[in-house]
Amino acid sequence: MNSTHEHPVELRDVTLRDGLQLTGKVLPTDRKVEVVRELIRLGVPEIELGSMARPDLVPPMANTLEVVEALTPEELERCWIWVATPRHVAKAAAAGARNFQYCFSVTDSHNQANIGRTTEASLEALPEAVRLAQEVGGKIQLCLATSFTCPFEGQVDPERVLAIANDPRAEGTQDIVICDTLGQAVPSEVSALISRVQQETPPRRIVFHGHDTWGLGVANALAAVSAGASVVDGALGGLGGCPFAPGASGNTASEDLLFATRPEWFKAETLWSLVDLSEGLLDELGEPNRSRTAQGVHSNAPAFRWTKASGTAA
């Protein structure tokens, strides 16, 4: 049991998908595999390793299937892959993927910009995607982007989110991912929507995907957890954002989320290793480290066990 919350909270690290999307750089396959294996070694329970988005539109995702093929079935059990069509599911499944995040936007305008179709068209194709996932014994998530605000339409009515969550065509999805794509939501809004999803839609594991654009990434994640979410998404060093969402910036930092939620497997030495991994990766990409926890690790506070200055791990 997690000491900080009434139910255990899991982190899904999305560095290799949402984190890399805006960098414009393609990490080599072997480096991506190395990152996946290090995250697993450190105890991170779930990882989003890539996307089936068109490589001409999102170049950093070009070698996603090569990463899938390089991992063992046991490693892939911990990994998710972003998909937007049944064809994506079929291709990813053929490479060995078994966990699929079927994503589309609550608003038509963002779905058109991001995926090139209406929200209804994405929903219409969902049953076929579910069938293909089930055919290989896989799991599929219903992932709803722009659940709070849209870069083109502004504030999103919660009823639109609930209508999709309750649509019979979403039957067979094990999880529902509620996304604050732009990081513009505040904790009260997150709490209200997650509570309604939990109370008014079919029983599914609830995942909260937030961004830290306005500095409320951790606060929103904690609000989501208190309202019923059991998984929160983060990226190392706060890397990332959506290339098709003006105003989006980095994800909430994995380090910050772990420091706030304190799952049982997360110790001081785990944090230090995670920060080392994060700093190396961000340095390679030429990206800043936005994690306040990563900064804190290096602070001169020897009496605080989470800092490297303490010299001891607990």
C-alpha positions as CSV (number, residue, x, y, z in Angstrom):
1,M,0.0,0.0,0.0
2,N,1.2,3.4,-0.8
3,S,2.0,5.5,2.2
4,T,0.9,8.8,0.7
5,H,-2.5,7.8,-0.7
6,E,-5.4,5.5,0.0
7,H,-4.6,3.4,-3.0
8,P,-1.3,2.7,-4.8
9,V,-0.3,5.1,-7.5
10,E,1.6,3.9,-10.5
11,L,3.8,6.0,-12.8
12,R,3.8,5.4,-16.5
13,D,6.9,7.0,-18.0
14,V,6.2,8.5,-21.4
15,T,9.6,10.0,-22.2
16,L,10.1,7.9,-25.3
17,R,6.8,8.9,-26.9
18,D,5.3,12.2,-25.7
19,G,8.7,13.3,-24.3
20,L,10.5,12.9,-27.6
21,Q,7.8,14.3,-30.0
22,L,8.8,17.9,-29.9
23,T,12.6,17.4,-29.8
24,G,13.0,16.9,-33.6
25,K,15.7,14.4,-32.9
26,V,15.6,10.7,-33.5
27,L,17.2,8.7,-30.7
28,P,18.9,5.5,-32.0
29,T,17.0,2.3,-31.5
30,D,19.6,0.8,-29.2
31,R,19.5,4.0,-27.0
32,K,15.8,3.8,-26.7
33,V,16.0,0.1,-25.7
34,E,18.7,1.0,-23.2
35,V,16.3,3.6,-21.6
36,V,13.4,1.2,-21.5
37,R,15.6,-1.4,-19.8
38,E,17.0,1.1,-17.3
39,L,13.5,2.3,-16.4
40,I,12.4,-1.3,-15.9
41,R,15.5,-2.1,-13.8
42,L,14.8,0.9,-11.5
43,G,11.2,-0.3,-10.9
44,V,9.1,2.0,-13.2
45,P,6.0,-0.2,-13.6
46,E,4.8,1.1,-17.0
47,I,6.5,2.7,-20.0
48,E,5.2,4.3,-23.2
49,L,7.9,3.4,-25.7
50,G,6.7,5.0,-28.9
51,S,4.1,5.9,-31.4
52,M,2.7,4.7,-34.7
53,A,2.4,8.3,-35.8
54,R,3.6,9.0,-39.4
55,P,7.4,9.4,-39.3
56,D,7.3,12.2,-41.8
57,L,5.1,14.2,-39.4
58,V,6.7,13.0,-36.1
59,P,10.3,12.0,-37.0
60,P,11.4,11.0,-33.5
61,M,8.9,8.1,-33.7
62,A,10.3,6.7,-36.9
63,N,12.1,3.7,-35.2
64,T,9.3,2.7,-32.8
65,L,8.7,-0.7,-34.4
66,E,12.4,-1.5,-34.3
67,V,12.3,-0.8,-30.5
68,V,9.4,-3.1,-30.1
69,E,11.2,-5.9,-32.0
70,A,14.3,-5.5,-29.9
71,L,12.5,-6.1,-26.6
72,T,11.5,-9.4,-25.0
73,P,7.8,-10.3,-24.5
74,E,8.4,-9.9,-20.7
75,E,9.7,-6.4,-21.3
76,L,6.8,-5.6,-23.7
77,E,4.4,-6.5,-20.9
78,R,5.4,-3.3,-19.2
79,C,5.2,-1.2,-22.4
80,W,2.5,0.8,-24.2
81,I,2.5,2.0,-27.8
82,W,0.4,5.0,-29.1
83,V,-2.0,4.1,-31.9
84,A,-4.7,6.0,-33.7
85,T,-6.2,3.5,-36.2
86,P,-6.9,-0.3,-36.4
87,R,-4.0,-0.5,-38.9
88,H,-1.6,0.9,-36.3
89,V,-2.7,-1.8,-33.9
90,A,-2.2,-4.5,-36.5
91,K,1.3,-3.3,-37.5
92,A,2.4,-2.9,-33.9
93,A,1.0,-6.3,-32.9
94,A,2.9,-7.9,-35.8
95,A,6.1,-6.5,-34.3
96,G,5.3,-7.9,-30.9
97,A,3.4,-5.1,-29.1
98,R,0.6,-6.2,-26.8
99,N,-0.4,-3.0,-25.0
100,F,-2.1,-0.3,-27.2
101,Q,-3.1,3.2,-26.3
102,Y,-5.8,4.2,-28.8
103,C,-5.8,7.9,-28.8
104,F,-8.0,10.6,-30.3
105,S,-9.2,14.0,-29.3
106,V,-12.5,15.0,-27.6
107,T,-12.6,18.0,-30.0
108,D,-12.9,17.6,-33.8
109,S,-10.5,20.5,-34.6
110,H,-7.6,19.0,-32.6
111,N,-8.4,15.5,-33.9
112,Q,-8.2,16.8,-37.5
113,A,-4.9,18.5,-36.8
114,N,-3.4,15.6,-34.9
115,I,-4.8,12.5,-36.6
116,G,-6.5,13.9,-39.8
117,R,-10.1,12.8,-39.0
118,T,-13.1,13.7,-37.0
119,T,-13.6,12.5,-33.4
120,E,-16.6,10.4,-34.7
121,A,-14.4,8.7,-37.3
122,S,-11.9,7.7,-34.6
123,L,-14.7,6.4,-32.4
124,E,-16.2,4.5,-35.3
125,A,-12.9,2.6,-35.9
126,L,-12.4,1.8,-32.2
127,P,-14.3,-1.6,-32.2
128,E,-12.0,-2.9,-34.9
129,A,-8.9,-1.8,-33.0
130,V,-10.3,-3.5,-29.9
131,R,-10.9,-6.7,-31.9
132,L,-7.3,-6.7,-33.2
133,A,-5.8,-6.1,-29.8
134,Q,-7.9,-8.9,-28.3
135,E,-6.9,-11.2,-31.2
136,V,-3.3,-11.2,-29.9
137,G,-4.3,-11.4,-26.3
138,G,-3.4,-7.7,-25.8
139,K,-4.9,-4.8,-23.9
140,I,-6.2,-1.5,-25.3
141,Q,-6.8,1.9,-23.6
142,L,-9.3,4.5,-24.6
143,C,-7.1,7.7,-24.6
144,L,-8.9,11.0,-24.8
145,A,-6.8,14.0,-25.7
146,T,-8.0,17.6,-25.1
147,S,-10.2,16.5,-22.2
148,F,-10.0,19.9,-20.5
149,T,-9.0,22.5,-23.1
150,C,-8.4,22.5,-26.9
151,P,-5.9,24.8,-28.6
152,F,-8.5,25.7,-31.2
153,E,-11.8,25.5,-29.4
154,G,-10.9,26.6,-25.9
155,Q,-12.6,25.1,-22.8
156,V,-14.1,21.6,-23.3
157,D,-17.5,20.6,-21.9
158,P,-17.0,17.6,-19.5
159,E,-20.2,16.2,-21.0
160,R,-18.3,15.6,-24.3
161,V,-15.7,13.5,-22.4
162,L,-18.4,11.5,-20.6
163,A,-20.4,10.9,-23.8
164,I,-17.3,9.3,-25.4
165,A,-16.4,7.4,-22.2
166,N,-20.0,5.9,-22.2
167,D,-20.2,5.2,-25.9
168,P,-20.8,1.5,-26.5
169,R,-18.1,1.4,-29.2
170,A,-15.6,1.8,-26.4
171,E,-16.5,-1.5,-24.9
172,G,-13.5,-3.8,-24.4
173,T,-11.1,-1.0,-23.5
174,Q,-9.5,-1.8,-20.1
175,D,-8.3,1.7,-19.2
176,I,-9.4,5.2,-19.9
177,V,-6.7,7.9,-20.2
178,I,-7.9,11.5,-19.4
179,C,-5.4,14.0,-21.0
180,D,-4.8,17.6,-20.0
181,T,-3.0,17.9,-23.3
182,L,-2.2,21.6,-22.9
183,G,-1.5,21.6,-19.2
184,Q,-4.2,24.4,-18.7
185,A,-6.4,22.6,-16.2
186,V,-6.4,23.4,-12.5
187,P,-6.7,20.8,-9.7
188,S,-10.4,21.5,-9.0
189,E,-11.2,20.8,-12.7
190,V,-9.1,17.7,-12.8
191,S,-10.7,16.4,-9.6
192,A,-14.2,17.1,-10.8
193,L,-13.8,15.3,-14.2
194,I,-11.9,12.3,-12.9
195,S,-14.6,11.9,-10.2
196,R,-17.3,11.9,-12.8
197,V,-15.5,9.5,-15.0
198,Q,-15.1,7.1,-12.1
199,Q,-18.7,7.4,-11.0
200,E,-20.6,7.8,-14.3
201,T,-18.7,5.6,-16.8
202,P,-18.0,1.8,-17.1
203,P,-15.4,0.5,-14.5
204,R,-12.0,0.9,-16.0
205,R,-8.6,1.8,-14.6
206,I,-8.2,5.6,-14.9
207,V,-4.9,7.1,-16.1
208,F,-4.2,10.8,-15.8
209,H,-2.0,12.4,-18.5
210,G,-0.9,15.9,-17.6
211,H,1.4,18.6,-18.7
212,D,3.2,21.2,-16.6
213,T,2.7,24.2,-18.9
214,W,1.3,26.4,-16.2
215,G,3.2,24.8,-13.3
216,L,0.3,22.7,-12.0
217,G,1.5,19.3,-13.3
218,V,2.1,17.6,-9.9
219,A,-0.9,19.3,-8.3
220,N,-3.2,18.1,-11.1
221,A,-1.8,14.6,-10.9
222,L,-2.4,14.5,-7.1
223,A,-5.9,15.8,-7.6
224,A,-6.5,13.1,-10.2
225,V,-5.2,10.4,-7.8
226,S,-7.4,11.6,-5.0
227,A,-10.4,11.5,-7.3
228,G,-9.8,7.9,-8.4
229,A,-6.9,7.8,-11.0
230,S,-4.4,5.0,-10.2
231,V,-1.8,5.8,-12.9
232,V,-0.2,9.1,-13.7
233,D,1.9,9.9,-16.8
234,G,5.3,11.7,-16.6
235,A,8.4,12.2,-18.7
236,L,12.0,12.4,-17.5
237,G,13.0,16.0,-16.8
238,G,9.6,17.3,-17.9
239,L,10.5,16.6,-21.5
240,G,7.9,16.8,-24.3
241,G,4.6,18.1,-25.6
242,C,2.4,17.7,-28.6
243,P,3.6,19.0,-32.0
244,F,0.0,19.6,-33.1
245,A,-1.2,21.5,-30.1
246,P,-0.1,25.2,-30.0
247,G,0.5,26.1,-26.4
248,A,1.5,22.7,-25.2
249,S,4.8,22.3,-23.4
250,G,6.6,19.6,-21.4
251,N,5.0,16.7,-19.6
252,T,5.0,16.7,-15.8
253,A,8.4,15.4,-14.7
254,S,8.5,11.7,-13.8
255,E,11.0,12.6,-11.0
256,D,8.5,15.1,-9.5
257,L,5.6,12.7,-9.7
258,L,7.5,9.9,-8.0
259,F,8.8,12.2,-5.3
260,A,5.3,13.3,-4.6
261,T,3.6,9.9,-4.6
262,R,6.4,7.8,-3.1
263,P,5.5,4.3,-4.4
264,E,7.0,1.5,-2.3
265,W,9.8,0.7,-4.8
266,F,10.9,4.3,-5.0
267,K,14.0,4.9,-2.7
268,A,16.6,7.7,-2.6
269,E,19.1,5.6,-4.6
270,T,16.3,5.0,-7.2
271,L,15.8,8.7,-7.5
272,W,19.5,9.4,-7.9
273,S,19.8,6.8,-10.7
274,L,16.7,8.2,-12.4
275,V,18.2,11.7,-12.3
276,D,21.4,10.4,-13.8
277,L,19.5,8.7,-16.6
278,S,17.4,11.8,-17.2
279,E,20.4,14.2,-17.2
280,G,22.3,12.1,-19.6
281,L,19.3,11.8,-22.0
282,L,18.5,15.5,-21.9
283,D,22.1,16.4,-22.5
284,E,22.1,14.2,-25.6
285,L,19.0,15.9,-26.8
286,G,20.1,19.4,-26.0
287,E,17.0,19.9,-23.8
288,P,16.6,21.6,-20.4
289,N,15.8,19.7,-17.3
290,R,12.6,21.1,-15.9
291,S,12.3,18.8,-12.9
292,R,12.4,20.6,-9.6
293,T,13.1,17.3,-7.9
294,A,16.2,16.7,-10.1
295,Q,17.4,20.1,-9.0
296,G,16.7,19.3,-5.4
297,V,18.7,16.1,-5.5
298,H,21.8,18.3,-6.1
299,S,21.1,20.7,-3.3
300,N,23.3,21.1,-0.3
301,A,21.0,19.5,2.2
302,P,23.0,16.7,3.9
303,A,20.3,16.0,6.5
304,F,17.6,15.3,3.9
305,R,17.9,11.7,2.7
306,W,16.7,12.3,-0.8
307,T,19.7,14.5,-1.7
308,K,23.0,13.1,-3.0
309,A,24.7,15.3,-0.3
310,S,23.2,13.0,2.4
311,G,25.3,10.2,1.1
312,T,22.9,7.5,2.2
313,A,19.9,5.9,0.6
314,A,16.8,4.9,2.4
